[in-house]
Amino acid sequence: MAHGHKSDEKIVYVGDSRVIKKTQEQRLIPKDYSAYPGKSEAFIPNFLLKEWMVGVVVLVGMLVLVMSDPAPLGYPADPKNTAFIPMPDWYFLFMYQLLKYPYTSGDYVVLGAVVVPGLLFGGLLLAPFLDTGKERRFYRRPIASSLMILSLIACTYLTYTSWSHYQVELKDKNIVPEHIKREEEMHAKKGAAAGGGGAAKDTKKTAAIVAADDPGAEIYKKATCLSCHGAGLKGMPASGVPALLGVGDKHPQDEILGIIKNGKGNMGKQYQANIDKGLSDADITKLAEWLSKQKAQ
């Protein structure tokens, strides 16, 4: 490196910034990275091409799964359907369950909807800046590893609890999820169109009222059940009112009597309301007995 303008001054090249002109053949030959540990090839285009190929394979696999098993769809949204239980996608179930607890809902909804998620995702974003140690083994990083394991346990527990509560709620209210109901109807229509008639035969079996001339049938016409479940015992499934056809297969007489007295799901207690309509305790017992006879033929 020269410091003056003398012609006889010695020039020492510390570094060479001159651009070396390469031929087309030389440009296609990747650099030799053997002197650099951990670097074996050029990022562009070698490594990038490999990543792109892996991404294409994964994308094709996802497309095959999407085409082979279409997404379950329910009925069009109905704001009048008060029996519909909204559920988020599985990856938000933990947040859905978190917002059910007393100190993250109601008056504290800001804590559950903004503060807690902000701390969680904020901590995730700041992790690379807070955990700057060179150690990569998880058991040598107790704080980061403990927080990660705790987060995984919490998300797993909240997700499982949310899904199990949803299943219990469906069972208590005797509700079939719309996407399952719609799929069953689609298969039934396909079976009827194919001429097999298997689904249609099953529907006819459960459509008939058992013991229509029983005294309990006359009591049913006077009871409060008629206003919701209808004269044909078909109910209003779209509004969450289950059909009573085949109810005897699900509940014996004593359980039906207990539902009348104590209510279940969206249905409140009906015992006193029936007494007020002029029915006696014996009439309600006979009504429960007749409903228990409603079984699939």
C-alpha positions as CSV (number, residue, x, y, z in Angstrom):
1,M,0.0,0.0,0.0
2,A,1.6,3.3,-1.1
3,H,1.4,6.5,0.9
4,G,2.9,9.0,-1.5
5,H,3.4,9.8,-5.2
6,K,7.0,8.8,-5.5
7,S,7.7,6.5,-8.4
8,D,10.3,4.5,-6.5
9,E,8.0,3.9,-3.5
10,K,7.4,0.2,-2.7
11,I,3.8,-0.9,-3.1
12,V,2.5,-3.7,-0.9
13,Y,-0.9,-5.2,-1.8
14,V,-2.8,-5.9,1.4
15,G,-5.9,-6.9,-0.4
16,D,-7.0,-7.2,-4.0
17,S,-10.2,-5.4,-4.8
18,R,-9.9,-5.9,-8.5
19,V,-12.8,-7.9,-10.1
20,I,-11.5,-10.9,-11.9
21,K,-13.1,-11.5,-15.2
22,K,-14.4,-15.0,-15.6
23,T,-15.4,-17.0,-18.6
24,Q,-18.8,-18.5,-18.9
25,E,-17.4,-22.0,-18.0
26,Q,-15.7,-20.6,-14.9
27,R,-19.0,-19.0,-13.7
28,L,-20.8,-22.3,-13.8
29,I,-18.2,-24.0,-11.6
30,P,-19.3,-23.6,-7.9
31,K,-16.7,-22.2,-5.5
32,D,-14.6,-24.5,-3.3
33,Y,-15.9,-24.1,0.3
34,S,-13.8,-26.9,1.7
35,A,-11.8,-24.4,3.7
36,Y,-14.9,-23.1,5.5
37,P,-16.4,-25.6,8.0
38,G,-20.1,-26.1,7.6
39,K,-20.2,-24.6,4.1
40,S,-20.1,-27.1,1.4
41,E,-21.9,-25.4,-1.5
42,A,-23.1,-22.1,-2.9
43,F,-26.5,-20.9,-1.6
44,I,-27.5,-19.7,-5.1
45,P,-28.4,-21.8,-7.0
46,N,-27.4,-25.1,-5.5
47,F,-28.9,-25.0,-1.9
48,L,-31.9,-22.9,-3.0
49,L,-32.7,-25.4,-5.7
50,K,-32.7,-28.2,-3.2
51,E,-35.0,-26.3,-0.9
52,W,-37.3,-25.5,-3.7
53,M,-37.6,-29.2,-4.7
54,V,-38.4,-30.2,-1.1
55,G,-41.0,-27.4,-1.0
56,V,-42.6,-28.7,-4.2
57,V,-42.9,-32.2,-2.9
58,V,-44.5,-31.0,0.4
59,L,-46.9,-28.8,-1.6
60,V,-47.9,-31.7,-3.9
61,G,-48.5,-33.9,-0.9
62,M,-50.8,-31.3,0.7
63,L,-52.7,-30.9,-2.6
64,V,-53.3,-34.6,-2.8
65,L,-54.7,-34.7,0.8
66,V,-56.9,-31.7,0.0
67,M,-58.3,-33.3,-3.1
68,S,-58.8,-36.8,-1.6
69,D,-60.6,-35.6,1.5
70,P,-62.5,-32.3,1.0
71,A,-63.0,-29.9,3.9
72,P,-66.2,-30.6,6.0
73,L,-68.8,-28.0,5.4
74,G,-71.9,-27.3,7.4
75,Y,-75.1,-25.6,6.4
76,P,-75.2,-21.9,5.4
77,A,-75.0,-19.6,8.5
78,D,-78.3,-19.1,10.3
79,P,-78.3,-16.4,12.9
80,K,-81.6,-17.7,14.2
81,N,-80.1,-21.1,15.1
82,T,-79.4,-20.6,18.8
83,A,-78.4,-24.2,19.3
84,F,-75.3,-23.9,17.0
85,I,-72.0,-24.3,19.0
86,P,-69.3,-22.2,17.3
87,M,-65.8,-23.8,17.3
88,P,-62.5,-22.4,16.0
89,D,-60.0,-24.4,14.1
90,W,-57.9,-26.8,16.1
91,Y,-54.8,-24.5,16.3
92,F,-56.9,-21.8,18.1
93,L,-58.7,-24.2,20.5
94,F,-56.2,-23.4,23.3
95,M,-57.0,-19.7,23.0
96,Y,-60.8,-20.5,22.9
97,Q,-60.5,-22.4,26.1
98,L,-58.4,-19.8,27.8
99,L,-61.2,-17.2,27.2
100,K,-63.7,-19.4,29.1
101,Y,-61.9,-19.0,32.5
102,P,-63.2,-16.3,34.9
103,Y,-60.0,-14.2,35.0
104,T,-59.7,-14.1,31.2
105,S,-63.3,-13.4,30.2
106,G,-66.1,-11.0,31.2
107,D,-64.7,-8.0,33.0
108,Y,-61.2,-9.4,32.4
109,V,-61.6,-10.1,28.7
110,V,-58.8,-7.6,27.8
111,L,-56.4,-9.6,30.0
112,G,-57.3,-12.8,28.2
113,A,-57.6,-11.4,24.6
114,V,-54.8,-8.9,24.6
115,V,-52.4,-9.1,27.5
116,V,-51.8,-12.9,27.8
117,P,-51.4,-13.5,24.0
118,G,-49.3,-10.4,23.8
119,L,-46.9,-11.7,26.4
120,L,-46.7,-15.1,24.8
121,F,-46.1,-14.0,21.2
122,G,-44.0,-11.1,22.3
123,G,-41.8,-13.4,24.2
124,L,-41.6,-15.7,21.2
125,L,-40.5,-12.7,19.0
126,L,-37.9,-11.5,21.6
127,A,-36.5,-15.0,22.3
128,P,-33.6,-14.7,19.8
129,F,-32.5,-11.4,21.4
130,L,-32.9,-12.6,25.0
131,D,-31.4,-16.0,24.7
132,T,-28.0,-15.1,23.1
133,G,-25.9,-17.8,24.6
134,K,-23.8,-20.0,22.3
135,E,-25.0,-23.2,24.0
136,R,-27.4,-25.1,21.7
137,R,-28.1,-28.2,23.9
138,F,-31.5,-27.8,25.5
139,Y,-30.5,-29.2,28.9
140,R,-27.8,-26.5,29.1
141,R,-30.4,-23.7,28.6
142,P,-32.7,-24.3,31.5
143,I,-34.7,-21.0,31.3
144,A,-35.5,-21.2,27.6
145,S,-36.1,-25.0,27.7
146,S,-38.4,-24.7,30.8
147,L,-40.5,-21.9,29.2
148,M,-40.8,-23.9,25.9
149,I,-41.9,-27.1,27.7
150,L,-44.3,-25.2,29.9
151,S,-45.9,-23.5,26.8
152,L,-46.3,-26.9,25.1
153,I,-47.9,-28.5,28.1
154,A,-50.3,-25.5,28.5
155,C,-51.3,-25.5,24.8
156,T,-51.8,-29.3,24.8
157,Y,-53.9,-29.2,28.0
158,L,-56.1,-26.3,26.8
159,T,-56.6,-27.8,23.4
160,Y,-57.6,-31.2,24.8
161,T,-59.9,-29.6,27.5
162,S,-61.6,-27.4,24.9
163,W,-62.3,-30.4,22.5
164,S,-63.5,-32.7,25.3
165,H,-65.9,-30.0,26.6
166,Y,-67.3,-29.5,23.1
167,Q,-68.0,-33.3,22.8
168,V,-69.7,-33.3,26.2
169,E,-71.8,-30.3,25.2
170,L,-72.9,-32.0,22.0
171,K,-73.9,-35.1,23.9
172,D,-75.9,-33.1,26.6
173,K,-77.8,-31.1,24.0
174,N,-78.2,-34.1,21.7
175,I,-76.7,-32.1,18.8
176,V,-75.1,-33.7,15.7
177,P,-72.5,-31.3,14.2
178,E,-73.7,-29.7,11.0
179,H,-70.9,-31.0,8.8
180,I,-71.5,-34.6,9.9
181,K,-75.3,-34.2,9.4
182,R,-74.8,-32.8,6.0
183,E,-72.4,-35.5,5.0
184,E,-74.9,-38.2,6.1
185,E,-77.7,-36.5,4.1
186,M,-75.4,-36.5,1.1
187,H,-74.7,-40.2,1.4
188,A,-78.4,-40.9,1.9
189,K,-79.3,-39.0,-1.3
190,K,-76.5,-40.9,-3.2
191,G,-77.8,-44.2,-1.9
192,A,-81.4,-43.3,-2.9
193,A,-80.3,-42.1,-6.4
194,A,-78.3,-45.3,-6.9
195,G,-81.5,-47.3,-6.4
196,G,-80.2,-49.2,-3.4
197,G,-82.7,-47.5,-1.1
198,G,-80.8,-48.6,2.0
199,A,-80.8,-45.2,3.5
200,A,-84.4,-44.6,2.6
201,K,-85.4,-47.8,4.3
202,D,-83.6,-46.8,7.5
203,T,-85.4,-43.4,7.4
204,K,-88.8,-45.1,7.1
205,K,-88.0,-47.4,10.0
206,T,-87.4,-44.4,12.4
207,A,-90.2,-42.2,10.9
208,A,-93.2,-44.1,12.4
209,I,-94.7,-43.3,15.8
210,V,-94.8,-46.3,18.0
211,A,-98.1,-47.1,19.8
212,A,-100.0,-44.2,18.3
213,D,-103.2,-45.3,20.0
214,D,-101.6,-45.5,23.5
215,P,-103.2,-43.2,26.2
216,G,-99.7,-41.6,26.4
217,A,-100.2,-40.3,22.9
218,E,-103.2,-38.4,23.9
219,I,-101.4,-37.0,26.9
220,Y,-98.6,-35.9,24.6
221,K,-101.0,-33.7,22.7
222,K,-101.9,-31.8,25.9
223,A,-98.3,-31.6,27.2
224,T,-95.8,-28.8,26.6
225,C,-93.7,-31.2,24.5
226,L,-96.0,-30.6,21.5
227,S,-95.0,-27.0,21.0
228,C,-91.4,-27.8,20.3
229,H,-91.2,-31.4,19.2
230,G,-94.3,-31.3,17.0
231,A,-97.1,-33.7,16.5
232,G,-94.9,-36.0,14.5
233,L,-92.2,-36.1,17.2
234,K,-89.7,-34.8,14.6
235,G,-88.5,-31.8,16.5
236,M,-86.6,-28.9,14.9
237,P,-83.0,-30.1,14.5
238,A,-82.0,-26.9,12.7
239,S,-82.9,-25.0,15.9
240,G,-81.4,-27.6,18.3
241,V,-84.7,-29.3,19.2
242,P,-84.1,-33.0,18.8
243,A,-86.6,-35.4,17.4
244,L,-88.4,-37.8,19.9
245,L,-88.6,-40.5,17.3
246,G,-86.3,-43.2,18.6
247,V,-85.8,-41.5,21.9
248,G,-86.5,-44.8,23.6
249,D,-83.3,-46.2,22.2
250,K,-81.3,-43.5,24.0
251,H,-83.2,-43.1,27.3
252,P,-85.3,-45.4,29.4
253,Q,-88.5,-44.3,31.1
254,D,-86.9,-43.1,34.3
255,E,-84.3,-41.0,32.4
256,I,-87.1,-39.4,30.3
257,L,-89.0,-38.6,33.4
258,G,-85.9,-37.1,34.9
259,I,-85.4,-34.9,31.8
260,I,-89.0,-33.7,32.1
261,K,-88.5,-32.8,35.8
262,N,-85.0,-31.4,35.6
263,G,-84.5,-30.3,32.0
264,K,-81.5,-31.0,29.8
265,G,-79.4,-28.8,27.5
266,N,-81.5,-25.9,26.2
267,M,-84.7,-27.4,27.5
268,G,-85.7,-26.2,30.9
269,K,-87.8,-28.0,33.5
270,Q,-91.2,-29.0,32.1
271,Y,-92.8,-30.8,35.1
272,Q,-94.5,-27.8,36.7
273,A,-95.5,-26.3,33.3
274,N,-97.3,-29.6,32.5
275,I,-98.9,-29.6,36.0
276,D,-100.1,-26.0,35.3
277,K,-101.7,-27.2,32.0
278,G,-103.8,-29.7,33.9
279,L,-101.8,-32.9,33.8
280,S,-101.4,-35.0,36.9
281,D,-98.3,-36.7,38.1
282,A,-99.7,-40.0,36.9
283,D,-100.2,-38.5,33.4
284,I,-96.6,-37.3,33.2
285,T,-95.4,-40.8,34.3
286,K,-97.6,-42.3,31.5
287,L,-96.2,-39.8,29.1
288,A,-92.6,-40.8,29.9
289,E,-93.6,-44.4,29.5
290,W,-95.0,-43.8,26.1
291,L,-92.0,-41.8,25.0
292,S,-89.7,-44.7,26.1
293,K,-91.6,-46.9,23.7
294,Q,-90.5,-44.7,20.7
295,K,-87.8,-47.0,19.4
296,A,-86.5,-47.7,15.9
297,Q,-88.6,-50.5,14.4
